[in-house]
Amino acid sequence: MNIDRVVMAFAGTVVLLSVLLAWQVSAWWMLLTAFVGLNLLQASFTGFCPLAKVLKALGVKSGRAFH
């Protein structure tokens, strides 16, 4: 798996988890969904993703979006 796929899988997992928590615990968990969405949006324009930087440092191979 490359960095791009790991980032997308992680973002999708966090979104699904936050929706589940919003449904079961508190609607405030939707703020986490909004944060993930905003982070994905800014990464699409700037190319900067904190998780991608961490994964690169851990030795995960680069993809096309995050180098």
MORA-V181578 format. One record per helix or strand of 3 or more residues. SS is the DSSP state (hx for helix, st for strand). FROM is the first residue (numbers start at 0). LEN is the number of residues. If there is no record, write none. Layout:
BEGIN
SS FROM LEN
SS FROM LEN
END
This chain:
BEGIN
hx 2 22
hx 26 20
hx 49 8
END
